[in-house]
Amino acid sequence: MIYIMRNLIDAIKNHALSSKNEIYGWLIGYKSKNDINVIAFFECLQYERQTIAIAIPDAKEFQEISSILPQGIGPIGIYHSHPFSDVVAHSNLDNHTLLSLANQFPNCISIITNGHDVKIYQIDKKSRINEINVKVEDLKVPDFLVFSLKVQVLLKLELEYEMEKHDRLNLKIKILNLIKEYFEDVWDNLIFLVDGSIISDDTKIRKFLTDNLESNIIHLNFSNKINQNNNEKVNLLVKSAKKGNNVETPKVNELFDLSINLKSPFYVFDMNLKLKDLKNVLKVELINNNLLKKILLAKIDSTRKKIITPNDFYLKFLGFYLRLPIFGDPTLNRSNIAREAQNIARRIISTFKYFTFNQSDNNFKKLISKSLKNVEHYSSLFHFSNEINELIKDVKSMMN
């Protein structure tokens, strides 16, 4: 069965009516047993092509959205419009698009609207595309697990005294690959701790479910043969060499400190799973999807001999948490991280502007008000907060 959170269908219709061109968007949700639950959407803001007859979203946008979603909640379908059409139905191109998406997301769904009527399609196990019925409900986002990992790493960097800026990216990539290899080697020695006590791998996850990022935290550590204490020091050598220069450049080996501090909510829907069942998923989420991205965004401070990675800012969006990057030092929140933060803030607000509200929507209004407050706080740490605050005012005026 397909369930869709109340208010989403009208918001998607409003998005379709907001443009004379065909529009596109991403459906966000989760799977529970044989059910698909749609709990949010994101408007497409970047197109490769957009006309009255066709819309092709930029694939980079899809990757950007996926990177901020928590484990267990993600893209589960698409929606788009057929403007000025009396007949709402899947075209051959729509079928092709849905079949392509199904290679990455089995059972994904497709919503089509002209702004008034809506039809919903899904691919079955035999790759046939069928129109389906859905249930509109007040869906509750399930509870989650919270995992935490802290490791102190010492990196021995072979640096040139005058390393050019473009070499910094190459250096980060080398660091990234070394860190990834290290965790691949030690991950099988992972142990779980709660309040300092080791928890068996066979413990069922239901015992630690929570709705609070600060409670029931499961700390990840490595067994004593890998780590003698909680402040592990890992020595890794990273070499950096200038290319295309025949002049001998003086180099120096220096130790750089990298504090790895990861925390992530995991939304899980099978209560019979055990902690050991999540080990491989944990590695992908915490290392590939979290730490490696932070290293690419990191600042290498040669003066203080530190590699400074951004922290996590958890923003509650329609009942679930998005993980957004932020530096503790506001002066570091510039360039790439600022552009990404601005895009995310605009994307969240653009979603809310399509909702319609009535007197019975008090709980939903509270949910959006909390999200707007989080966006406002997040944006205050960047230079674009005035622009975002104006957009937030517009949404708040719609709710009153």
GIMO-V676687 format. One record per residue. N is the residue number from 1. RES is the residue in three letters. SS is DSSP state (alpha for helix, beta for strand, coil for the rest). PHI is phi as a letter, one per 30 degrees, with the letter a starting at -180 (* if undefined). Layout:
n: (N;N)
res: (RES;RES)
ss: (SS;SS)
phi: (PHI;PHI)
This chain:
n: (1;2;3;4;5;6;7;8;9;10;11;12;13;14;15;16;17;18;19;20;21;22;23;24;25;26;27;28;29;30;31;32;33;34;35;36;37;38;39;40;41;42;43;44;45;46;47;48;49;50;51;52;53;54;55;56;57;58;59;60;61;62;63;64;65;66;67;68;69;70;71;72;73;74;75;76;77;78;79;80;81;82;83;84;85;86;87;88;89;90;91;92;93;94;95;96;97;98;99;100;101;102;103;104;105;106;107;108;109;110;111;112;113;114;115;116;117;118;119;120;121;122;123;124;125;126;127;128;129;130;131;132;133;134;135;136;137;138;139;140;141;142;143;144;145;146;147;148;149;150;151;152;153;154;155;156;157;158;159;160;161;162;163;164;165;166;167;168;169;170;171;172;173;174;175;176;177;178;179;180;181;182;183;184;185;186;187;188;189;190;191;192;193;194;195;196;197;198;199;200;201;202;203;204;205;206;207;208;209;210;211;212;213;214;215;216;217;218;219;220;221;222;223;224;225;226;227;228;229;230;231;232;233;234;235;236;237;238;239;240;241;242;243;244;245;246;247;248;249;250;251;252;253;254;255;256;257;258;259;260;261;262;263;264;265;266;267;268;269;270;271;272;273;274;275;276;277;278;279;280;281;282;283;284;285;286;287;288;289;290;291;292;293;294;295;296;297;298;299;300;301;302;303;304;305;306;307;308;309;310;311;312;313;314;315;316;317;318;319;320;321;322;323;324;325;326;327;328;329;330;331;332;333;334;335;336;337;338;339;340;341;342;343;344;345;346;347;348;349;350;351;352;353;354;355;356;357;358;359;360;361;362;363;364;365;366;367;368;369;370;371;372;373;374;375;376;377;378;379;380;381;382;383;384;385;386;387;388;389;390;391;392;393;394;395;396;397;398;399;400)
res: (MET;ILE;TYR;ILE;MET;ARG;ASN;LEU;ILE;ASP;ALA;ILE;LYS;ASN;HIS;ALA;LEU;SER;SER;LYS;ASN;GLU;ILE;TYR;GLY;TRP;LEU;ILE;GLY;TYR;LYS;SER;LYS;ASN;ASP;ILE;ASN;VAL;ILE;ALA;PHE;PHE;GLU;CYS;LEU;GLN;TYR;GLU;ARG;GLN;THR;ILE;ALA;ILE;ALA;ILE;PRO;ASP;ALA;LYS;GLU;PHE;GLN;GLU;ILE;SER;SER;ILE;LEU;PRO;GLN;GLY;ILE;GLY;PRO;ILE;GLY;ILE;TYR;HIS;SER;HIS;PRO;PHE;SER;ASP;VAL;VAL;ALA;HIS;SER;ASN;LEU;ASP;ASN;HIS;THR;LEU;LEU;SER;LEU;ALA;ASN;GLN;PHE;PRO;ASN;CYS;ILE;SER;ILE;ILE;THR;ASN;GLY;HIS;ASP;VAL;LYS;ILE;TYR;GLN;ILE;ASP;LYS;LYS;SER;ARG;ILE;ASN;GLU;ILE;ASN;VAL;LYS;VAL;GLU;ASP;LEU;LYS;VAL;PRO;ASP;PHE;LEU;VAL;PHE;SER;LEU;LYS;VAL;GLN;VAL;LEU;LEU;LYS;LEU;GLU;LEU;GLU;TYR;GLU;MET;GLU;LYS;HIS;ASP;ARG;LEU;ASN;LEU;LYS;ILE;LYS;ILE;LEU;ASN;LEU;ILE;LYS;GLU;TYR;PHE;GLU;ASP;VAL;TRP;ASP;ASN;LEU;ILE;PHE;LEU;VAL;ASP;GLY;SER;ILE;ILE;SER;ASP;ASP;THR;LYS;ILE;ARG;LYS;PHE;LEU;THR;ASP;ASN;LEU;GLU;SER;ASN;ILE;ILE;HIS;LEU;ASN;PHE;SER;ASN;LYS;ILE;ASN;GLN;ASN;ASN;ASN;GLU;LYS;VAL;ASN;LEU;LEU;VAL;LYS;SER;ALA;LYS;LYS;GLY;ASN;ASN;VAL;GLU;THR;PRO;LYS;VAL;ASN;GLU;LEU;PHE;ASP;LEU;SER;ILE;ASN;LEU;LYS;SER;PRO;PHE;TYR;VAL;PHE;ASP;MET;ASN;LEU;LYS;LEU;LYS;ASP;LEU;LYS;ASN;VAL;LEU;LYS;VAL;GLU;LEU;ILE;ASN;ASN;ASN;LEU;LEU;LYS;LYS;ILE;LEU;LEU;ALA;LYS;ILE;ASP;SER;THR;ARG;LYS;LYS;ILE;ILE;THR;PRO;ASN;ASP;PHE;TYR;LEU;LYS;PHE;LEU;GLY;PHE;TYR;LEU;ARG;LEU;PRO;ILE;PHE;GLY;ASP;PRO;THR;LEU;ASN;ARG;SER;ASN;ILE;ALA;ARG;GLU;ALA;GLN;ASN;ILE;ALA;ARG;ARG;ILE;ILE;SER;THR;PHE;LYS;TYR;PHE;THR;PHE;ASN;GLN;SER;ASP;ASN;ASN;PHE;LYS;LYS;LEU;ILE;SER;LYS;SER;LEU;LYS;ASN;VAL;GLU;HIS;TYR;SER;SER;LEU;PHE;HIS;PHE;SER;ASN;GLU;ILE;ASN;GLU;LEU;ILE;LYS;ASP;VAL;LYS;SER;MET;MET;ASN)
ss: (coil;beta;beta;beta;beta;coil;coil;alpha;alpha;alpha;alpha;alpha;alpha;alpha;alpha;alpha;alpha;coil;coil;coil;coil;coil;coil;beta;beta;beta;beta;beta;beta;beta;beta;beta;coil;coil;beta;beta;beta;beta;beta;beta;beta;beta;beta;coil;coil;coil;beta;beta;beta;beta;coil;coil;coil;coil;beta;beta;beta;coil;alpha;alpha;alpha;alpha;alpha;alpha;alpha;alpha;alpha;alpha;beta;coil;beta;coil;coil;beta;beta;beta;beta;beta;beta;beta;beta;coil;coil;coil;coil;coil;coil;coil;coil;coil;coil;alpha;alpha;alpha;alpha;alpha;alpha;alpha;alpha;alpha;alpha;alpha;coil;coil;coil;coil;coil;coil;beta;beta;beta;beta;beta;coil;coil;coil;coil;beta;beta;beta;beta;beta;beta;coil;coil;coil;coil;coil;beta;beta;beta;beta;coil;coil;beta;beta;beta;coil;coil;coil;coil;coil;coil;beta;beta;beta;beta;beta;beta;beta;beta;beta;beta;beta;beta;beta;beta;beta;beta;beta;coil;coil;coil;coil;alpha;alpha;alpha;alpha;alpha;alpha;alpha;alpha;alpha;alpha;alpha;alpha;alpha;alpha;alpha;alpha;alpha;alpha;alpha;alpha;alpha;alpha;alpha;alpha;alpha;beta;beta;beta;beta;beta;coil;coil;beta;beta;beta;coil;coil;coil;coil;beta;alpha;alpha;alpha;alpha;coil;beta;coil;coil;coil;coil;coil;coil;beta;beta;beta;beta;beta;beta;coil;coil;coil;coil;coil;coil;coil;coil;coil;coil;beta;beta;beta;beta;beta;beta;beta;coil;coil;coil;coil;coil;coil;coil;coil;coil;coil;coil;beta;beta;beta;beta;beta;beta;beta;beta;beta;beta;beta;beta;beta;beta;beta;beta;beta;coil;coil;coil;coil;coil;coil;beta;alpha;alpha;alpha;alpha;alpha;alpha;alpha;alpha;alpha;alpha;alpha;alpha;alpha;alpha;alpha;alpha;alpha;alpha;alpha;alpha;alpha;alpha;alpha;coil;beta;beta;beta;coil;coil;coil;coil;beta;beta;beta;coil;coil;beta;beta;beta;beta;beta;beta;beta;coil;coil;beta;beta;beta;beta;beta;beta;beta;coil;coil;coil;alpha;alpha;alpha;coil;coil;alpha;alpha;alpha;alpha;alpha;alpha;alpha;alpha;alpha;alpha;alpha;alpha;alpha;alpha;alpha;alpha;alpha;alpha;coil;coil;coil;coil;coil;coil;coil;coil;coil;alpha;alpha;alpha;alpha;alpha;alpha;alpha;alpha;alpha;alpha;alpha;alpha;alpha;alpha;alpha;alpha;alpha;alpha;coil;coil;coil;coil;coil;alpha;alpha;alpha;alpha;alpha;alpha;alpha;alpha;alpha;alpha;alpha;alpha;alpha;alpha;alpha;coil)
phi: (*;c;c;b;d;e;j;d;d;d;d;d;d;d;d;d;d;d;b;d;c;d;c;b;a;c;c;c;a;a;c;b;h;c;c;c;c;c;c;a;b;b;d;d;c;b;b;d;a;b;b;d;c;a;b;b;d;d;d;d;d;d;d;d;d;d;d;c;d;d;d;j;b;a;d;b;l;b;b;a;c;c;d;h;c;d;c;c;a;d;d;d;d;d;d;d;d;d;d;d;d;d;d;c;b;e;i;d;c;b;c;b;b;c;j;b;c;b;b;b;b;b;c;d;d;c;i;c;c;b;d;b;c;b;c;c;b;d;d;c;d;d;d;b;c;c;c;b;b;b;b;c;c;c;c;d;c;c;c;d;d;b;d;d;d;d;d;d;d;d;d;d;d;d;d;e;d;d;d;d;d;d;d;d;d;c;d;d;c;d;b;c;b;b;h;i;c;d;c;d;e;d;d;d;d;e;d;c;d;a;c;b;d;c;b;h;d;c;d;c;b;b;d;d;d;c;b;d;a;d;c;d;c;c;c;b;c;c;c;b;b;d;c;i;b;d;d;d;c;d;b;b;d;b;d;c;c;b;c;c;b;c;b;a;d;c;d;b;b;c;d;d;d;c;e;d;d;c;e;d;d;e;d;d;d;d;c;d;d;c;d;d;d;d;d;d;d;d;c;c;c;d;d;c;h;b;c;c;c;d;d;c;c;c;c;d;b;h;j;b;c;c;c;c;d;a;d;d;c;e;d;d;d;b;h;d;d;d;d;d;d;d;d;d;d;d;d;d;d;d;d;d;d;c;d;c;b;b;d;d;c;d;d;d;d;d;d;d;d;d;d;d;d;d;d;d;d;d;d;d;d;b;d;c;d;d;d;d;d;d;d;d;e;d;d;d;d;d;d;d)
